[in-house]
Amino acid sequence: MTDGPWLVVGLGNPGDRYAGNRHNVGQMVLDELARRVGASFGAGRSGGLLSRRPQAAVAEARLGVLPGGAPGPRVVLAKPTTYMNTSGGPVSALVRYYDVPLERVVLVHDELDIPFADVRLKRGGGEGGHNGLRDTTKALGTKDYLRVRVGVGRPPGRMDPADFVLRDFAKTELKDLPWLVDRAADAVEAVVLEGLEPAQQRFHTKG
């Protein structure tokens, strides 16, 4: 396996106005991962592309612990500071700047087609109308990156999905939201430390 770092990106929109939205659950997961490793988000390394025009809040750390007790692999945690539908520019810039192999790029994002509180993992596939994924695919020139898909469920009635994801979680969901964020962070760690298939077997199994 390559010795390059991992890049884990939490998709969302910048600013307090959007912080609690369903569309920002990916960034909530990144905050949890940073908390676990004791890292804080900054504008990236000094010098080079990211410091000239920061488009992401970045934290670098070792994630998890390998068998035998060695520190886990180096990981760049990133939250784009652009809006969701222009996520591709920051992601591709981070890939180039940190020289991240494509097989180690992980996007964490909200997913309408998965029930609330479920987490699903995959590599590649379609974007399902998700503008952040669509723009990332365009910028990277491929769909073949890893996704940690955090279920937010479908909108009620005839509500526009675009309006639904730009609303905060319902009161009935908020009690389970910390558990969901924690589970999604566990899924990221599993993908990085164990690989996609073992992680899928664990997180796609009920019970």
PADOMAR-944092 format. One record per residue (C-alpha): x negated, y negated, z; residue in three letters; residue number from 1. Coordinates in steps of 0.1 Angstrom, whole numbers, padded with zeros to 4 digits, always signed. Example, Ala and Ser with C-alpha at 12.3 -4.5 7.8 and 13.67 -1.06 7.14 Angstrom:
<sites>
+-------+-------+-------+------+-----+
|    xx |    yy |    zz | rest |  nr |
+-------+-------+-------+------+-----+
| -0123 | +0045 | +0078 |  ala |   1 |
| -0137 | +0011 | +0071 |  ser |   2 |
+-------+-------+-------+------+-----+
</sites>
This chain:
<sites>
+-------+-------+-------+------+-----+
|    xx |    yy |    zz | rest |  nr |
+-------+-------+-------+------+-----+
| +0000 | +0000 | +0000 |  met |   1 |
| -0012 | -0036 | -0007 |  thr |   2 |
| -0027 | -0056 | +0021 |  asp |   3 |
| -0008 | -0087 | +0011 |  gly |   4 |
| +0015 | -0105 | +0036 |  pro |   5 |
| +0053 | -0101 | +0037 |  trp |   6 |
| +0075 | -0131 | +0030 |  leu |   7 |
| +0109 | -0131 | +0048 |  val |   8 |
| +0132 | -0159 | +0037 |  val |   9 |
| +0165 | -0169 | +0054 |  gly |  10 |
| +0188 | -0186 | +0030 |  leu |  11 |
| +0211 | -0215 | +0040 |  gly |  12 |
| +0217 | -0252 | +0038 |  asn |  13 |
| +0196 | -0278 | +0056 |  pro |  14 |
| +0208 | -0300 | +0084 |  gly |  15 |
| +0230 | -0298 | +0115 |  asp |  16 |
| +0262 | -0302 | +0094 |  arg |  17 |
| +0257 | -0267 | +0080 |  tyr |  18 |
| +0238 | -0249 | +0108 |  ala |  19 |
| +0268 | -0229 | +0121 |  gly |  20 |
| +0282 | -0220 | +0087 |  asn |  21 |
| +0286 | -0184 | +0075 |  arg |  22 |
| +0264 | -0194 | +0046 |  his |  23 |
| +0236 | -0200 | +0071 |  asn |  24 |
| +0235 | -0167 | +0089 |  val |  25 |
| +0203 | -0158 | +0071 |  gly |  26 |
| +0186 | -0188 | +0088 |  gln |  27 |
| +0200 | -0177 | +0121 |  met |  28 |
| +0183 | -0144 | +0117 |  val |  29 |
| +0150 | -0161 | +0109 |  leu |  30 |
| +0153 | -0181 | +0141 |  asp |  31 |
| +0157 | -0149 | +0160 |  glu |  32 |
| +0127 | -0133 | +0143 |  leu |  33 |
| +0106 | -0164 | +0151 |  ala |  34 |
| +0118 | -0162 | +0188 |  arg |  35 |
| +0108 | -0126 | +0190 |  arg |  36 |
| +0072 | -0133 | +0179 |  val |  37 |
| +0069 | -0166 | +0198 |  gly |  38 |
| +0064 | -0186 | +0166 |  ala |  39 |
| +0078 | -0220 | +0157 |  ser |  40 |
| +0087 | -0234 | +0123 |  phe |  41 |
| +0065 | -0261 | +0107 |  gly |  42 |
| +0059 | -0275 | +0072 |  ala |  43 |
| +0034 | -0248 | +0062 |  gly |  44 |
| -0004 | -0248 | +0060 |  arg |  45 |
| -0024 | -0280 | +0057 |  ser |  46 |
| -0036 | -0286 | +0022 |  gly |  47 |
| -0022 | -0272 | -0010 |  gly |  48 |
| +0013 | -0271 | -0024 |  leu |  49 |
| +0034 | -0268 | +0008 |  leu |  50 |
| +0019 | -0298 | +0026 |  ser |  51 |
| +0021 | -0321 | -0005 |  arg |  52 |
| +0058 | -0314 | -0009 |  arg |  53 |
| +0073 | -0292 | +0018 |  pro |  54 |
| +0104 | -0274 | +0007 |  gln |  55 |
| +0105 | -0248 | +0036 |  ala |  56 |
| +0100 | -0246 | +0073 |  ala |  57 |
| +0074 | -0219 | +0078 |  val |  58 |
| +0062 | -0197 | +0107 |  ala |  59 |
| +0034 | -0172 | +0104 |  glu |  60 |
| +0030 | -0142 | +0127 |  ala |  61 |
| +0025 | -0105 | +0131 |  arg |  62 |
| +0058 | -0087 | +0132 |  leu |  63 |
| +0065 | -0058 | +0154 |  gly |  64 |
| +0041 | -0030 | +0165 |  val |  65 |
| +0028 | -0002 | +0144 |  leu |  66 |
| +0026 | +0034 | +0157 |  pro |  67 |
| -0004 | +0036 | +0181 |  gly |  68 |
| +0002 | +0001 | +0194 |  gly |  69 |
| -0015 | -0019 | +0166 |  ala |  70 |
| +0001 | -0053 | +0157 |  pro |  71 |
| +0025 | -0052 | +0128 |  gly |  72 |
| +0018 | -0067 | +0094 |  pro |  73 |
| +0013 | -0104 | +0087 |  arg |  74 |
| +0046 | -0120 | +0079 |  val |  75 |
| +0055 | -0155 | +0066 |  val |  76 |
| +0089 | -0165 | +0080 |  leu |  77 |
| +0105 | -0192 | +0059 |  ala |  78 |
| +0137 | -0213 | +0058 |  lys |  79 |
| +0141 | -0234 | +0026 |  pro |  80 |
| +0148 | -0270 | +0033 |  thr |  81 |
| +0166 | -0274 | -0001 |  thr |  82 |
| +0203 | -0266 | -0005 |  tyr |  83 |
| +0214 | -0231 | -0011 |  met |  84 |
| +0219 | -0233 | -0048 |  asn |  85 |
| +0183 | -0245 | -0053 |  thr |  86 |
| +0166 | -0218 | -0031 |  ser |  87 |
| +0146 | -0204 | -0059 |  gly |  88 |
| +0120 | -0232 | -0061 |  gly |  89 |
| +0109 | -0228 | -0025 |  pro |  90 |
| +0109 | -0190 | -0027 |  val |  91 |
| +0088 | -0189 | -0058 |  ser |  92 |
| +0064 | -0216 | -0044 |  ala |  93 |
| +0060 | -0196 | -0012 |  leu |  94 |
| +0053 | -0164 | -0032 |  val |  95 |
| +0026 | -0182 | -0052 |  arg |  96 |
| +0011 | -0201 | -0023 |  tyr |  97 |
| +0008 | -0171 | +0001 |  tyr |  98 |
| +0001 | -0146 | -0028 |  asp |  99 |
| +0029 | -0123 | -0017 |  val | 100 |
| +0034 | -0091 | -0037 |  pro | 101 |
| +0070 | -0089 | -0051 |  leu | 102 |
| +0076 | -0057 | -0032 |  glu | 103 |
| +0071 | -0076 | +0001 |  arg | 104 |
| +0096 | -0104 | -0006 |  val | 105 |
| +0127 | -0101 | +0017 |  val | 106 |
| +0157 | -0124 | +0014 |  leu | 107 |
| +0182 | -0125 | +0043 |  val | 108 |
| +0216 | -0138 | +0033 |  his | 109 |
| +0253 | -0138 | +0039 |  asp | 110 |
| +0274 | -0113 | +0020 |  glu | 111 |
| +0311 | -0116 | +0013 |  leu | 112 |
| +0315 | -0081 | +0000 |  asp | 113 |
| +0304 | -0065 | +0033 |  ile | 114 |
| +0327 | -0066 | +0064 |  pro | 115 |
| +0318 | -0089 | +0092 |  phe | 116 |
| +0291 | -0075 | +0115 |  ala | 117 |
| +0278 | -0049 | +0091 |  asp | 118 |
| +0243 | -0051 | +0077 |  val | 119 |
| +0232 | -0035 | +0044 |  arg | 120 |
| +0198 | -0033 | +0028 |  leu | 121 |
| +0188 | -0029 | -0009 |  lys | 122 |
| +0163 | -0038 | -0035 |  arg | 123 |
| +0174 | -0055 | -0067 |  gly | 124 |
| +0210 | -0055 | -0081 |  gly | 125 |
| +0233 | -0083 | -0089 |  gly | 126 |
| +0239 | -0115 | -0071 |  glu | 127 |
| +0276 | -0111 | -0066 |  gly | 128 |
| +0283 | -0148 | -0071 |  gly | 129 |
| +0258 | -0159 | -0044 |  his | 130 |
| +0241 | -0191 | -0057 |  asn | 131 |
| +0210 | -0187 | -0035 |  gly | 132 |
| +0203 | -0153 | -0049 |  leu | 133 |
| +0211 | -0163 | -0085 |  arg | 134 |
| +0186 | -0193 | -0083 |  asp | 135 |
| +0160 | -0171 | -0067 |  thr | 136 |
| +0163 | -0145 | -0094 |  thr | 137 |
| +0159 | -0172 | -0120 |  lys | 138 |
| +0128 | -0186 | -0103 |  ala | 139 |
| +0111 | -0153 | -0097 |  leu | 140 |
| +0121 | -0139 | -0132 |  gly | 141 |
| +0133 | -0107 | -0116 |  thr | 142 |
| +0160 | -0093 | -0094 |  lys | 143 |
| +0136 | -0067 | -0079 |  asp | 144 |
| +0132 | -0082 | -0044 |  tyr | 145 |
| +0144 | -0068 | -0011 |  leu | 146 |
| +0177 | -0081 | +0004 |  arg | 147 |
| +0190 | -0079 | +0040 |  val | 148 |
| +0227 | -0085 | +0035 |  arg | 149 |
| +0245 | -0098 | +0065 |  val | 150 |
| +0283 | -0092 | +0063 |  gly | 151 |
| +0306 | -0121 | +0067 |  val | 152 |
| +0337 | -0105 | +0052 |  gly | 153 |
| +0362 | -0119 | +0027 |  arg | 154 |
| +0381 | -0151 | +0031 |  pro | 155 |
| +0417 | -0148 | +0044 |  pro | 156 |
| +0446 | -0153 | +0020 |  gly | 157 |
| +0439 | -0174 | -0010 |  arg | 158 |
| +0410 | -0194 | +0005 |  met | 159 |
| +0383 | -0202 | -0019 |  asp | 160 |
| +0352 | -0182 | -0011 |  pro | 161 |
| +0330 | -0213 | -0015 |  ala | 162 |
| +0350 | -0230 | +0012 |  asp | 163 |
| +0350 | -0199 | +0034 |  phe | 164 |
| +0312 | -0196 | +0035 |  val | 165 |
| +0308 | -0233 | +0043 |  leu | 166 |
| +0329 | -0230 | +0074 |  arg | 167 |
| +0316 | -0220 | +0109 |  asp | 168 |
| +0324 | -0185 | +0122 |  phe | 169 |
| +0358 | -0181 | +0137 |  ala | 170 |
| +0362 | -0181 | +0175 |  lys | 171 |
| +0370 | -0143 | +0173 |  thr | 172 |
| +0337 | -0138 | +0155 |  glu | 173 |
| +0315 | -0159 | +0177 |  leu | 174 |
| +0314 | -0133 | +0205 |  lys | 175 |
| +0299 | -0107 | +0181 |  asp | 176 |
| +0277 | -0132 | +0162 |  leu | 177 |
| +0246 | -0128 | +0185 |  pro | 178 |
| +0249 | -0090 | +0182 |  trp | 179 |
| +0251 | -0093 | +0144 |  leu | 180 |
| +0221 | -0117 | +0142 |  val | 181 |
| +0201 | -0094 | +0165 |  asp | 182 |
| +0210 | -0063 | +0143 |  arg | 183 |
| +0200 | -0081 | +0111 |  ala | 184 |
| +0167 | -0091 | +0127 |  ala | 185 |
| +0162 | -0054 | +0137 |  asp | 186 |
| +0169 | -0045 | +0100 |  ala | 187 |
| +0142 | -0069 | +0088 |  val | 188 |
| +0117 | -0054 | +0112 |  glu | 189 |
| +0127 | -0019 | +0101 |  ala | 190 |
| +0121 | -0027 | +0064 |  val | 191 |
| +0087 | -0043 | +0071 |  val | 192 |
| +0075 | -0016 | +0095 |  leu | 193 |
| +0092 | +0016 | +0081 |  glu | 194 |
| +0101 | +0009 | +0045 |  gly | 195 |
| +0134 | +0005 | +0027 |  leu | 196 |
| +0147 | +0040 | +0026 |  glu | 197 |
| +0142 | +0048 | +0063 |  pro | 198 |
| +0157 | +0015 | +0072 |  ala | 199 |
| +0187 | +0022 | +0050 |  gln | 200 |
| +0192 | +0056 | +0066 |  gln | 201 |
| +0193 | +0039 | +0100 |  arg | 202 |
| +0214 | +0008 | +0093 |  phe | 203 |
| +0238 | +0024 | +0068 |  his | 204 |
| +0249 | +0051 | +0092 |  thr | 205 |
| +0279 | +0045 | +0113 |  lys | 206 |
| +0279 | +0054 | +0150 |  gly | 207 |
+-------+-------+-------+------+-----+
</sites>
